[in-house]
Amino acid sequence: MEQNKISEILNRPMSQELLARDVTRLAYTAEDGTPRNVPIAFTWNGSEVVMCTSTNAPKLRHLRHNPMVALTIDTEVHPPKILLIRGRAELDLVEGIPDEYLQMNGSYHMTPEQRVEWEAEVRSLYDSMFRIVVTPTWAKLIDFETTLPTPVEELIRRREELRRG
């Protein structure tokens, strides 16, 4: 997919709303060829999806083996709004806690006191973390109003062709 088309999709207002959410589903392939899909907190920096994980997370080994990933960010209402992103995961080891990790966990409702306690616990637990950085190479927004899943769009086209005869 061309970069200008990816940018156009990701800059749509609904895409921006979805990119401001807390959790994505990260899909990747394990070394044994089986699929994995894990919910993970993320942040969007305007050009990349950034996720953070512990240095002992099993997903790191699999991402080193095959860095191609797919992300799903969606809503829990009807009709759902869905943003699908594909890309290549780059792994970046950071000493201490990445700023993005603190940002992406900043939207949870905590009192200032709870936030101080949480951050102290995080800093005592992690000496370093990995940033998983995905630059989109493909994107699709499905809002069920202006865009539909591609197979549904195809069925609608076929139905219209049959009606026209």
Summary of the structure (lengths in Angstrom):
residues: 165
radius of gyration: 18.6
end to end distance: 33.4
largest distance: 69.2
contacts: 441
relative contact order: 0.19
helix: 35%
strand: 35%
